[in-house]
Amino acid sequence: MNHIAIKMLMGDKGKYLGIVMGLTFASLIMTQQPAIFLGLMSRSYSFISDVGLPER
């Protein structure tokens, strides 16, 4: 069954390149978005922790 699927996929270069480009783009987004989120969280956390509490 896998042999038939690979044969059908390799027969159409446009479909193959589309799948490869889609997977590449999806992996880029999966890596980039958490990095942006963690960067924003670290910047906002440092701002909150640097303000501190007022002394009484």
PEBELGI-V775995 format. One record per residue. RES is the residue in one letter. SS is DSSP state (@ for helix, = for strand, . for the rest). D_CENTER is the distance of its C-alpha to the mean C-alpha in Angstrom with 1 decimal. Layout:
res->RES ss->SS d_center->D_CENTER
res->RES ss->SS d_center->D_CENTER
//
This chain:
res->M ss->. d_center->31.0
res->N ss->@ d_center->28.0
res->H ss->@ d_center->30.3
res->I ss->@ d_center->30.9
res->A ss->@ d_center->27.2
res->I ss->@ d_center->26.5
res->K ss->@ d_center->29.6
res->M ss->@ d_center->28.7
res->L ss->@ d_center->25.2
res->M ss->@ d_center->26.6
res->G ss->@ d_center->29.4
res->D ss->. d_center->27.4
res->K ss->@ d_center->25.6
res->G ss->@ d_center->24.1
res->K ss->@ d_center->22.5
res->Y ss->@ d_center->21.3
res->L ss->@ d_center->19.7
res->G ss->@ d_center->18.1
res->I ss->@ d_center->16.5
res->V ss->@ d_center->15.4
res->M ss->@ d_center->14.0
res->G ss->@ d_center->12.2
res->L ss->@ d_center->10.7
res->T ss->@ d_center->9.8
res->F ss->@ d_center->8.2
res->A ss->@ d_center->6.2
res->S ss->@ d_center->5.2
res->L ss->@ d_center->4.7
res->I ss->@ d_center->2.8
res->M ss->@ d_center->1.4
res->T ss->@ d_center->3.3
res->Q ss->@ d_center->4.6
res->Q ss->@ d_center->5.1
res->P ss->@ d_center->6.7
res->A ss->@ d_center->8.4
res->I ss->@ d_center->9.8
res->F ss->@ d_center->10.9
res->L ss->@ d_center->12.6
res->G ss->@ d_center->14.1
res->L ss->@ d_center->15.6
res->M ss->@ d_center->16.9
res->S ss->@ d_center->18.5
res->R ss->@ d_center->20.2
res->S ss->@ d_center->21.5
res->Y ss->@ d_center->22.7
res->S ss->@ d_center->24.5
res->F ss->@ d_center->26.2
res->I ss->@ d_center->27.4
res->S ss->@ d_center->28.6
res->D ss->@ d_center->30.5
res->V ss->@ d_center->32.4
res->G ss->. d_center->34.2
res->L ss->. d_center->37.0
res->P ss->. d_center->40.2
res->E ss->. d_center->43.2
res->R ss->. d_center->46.3
//
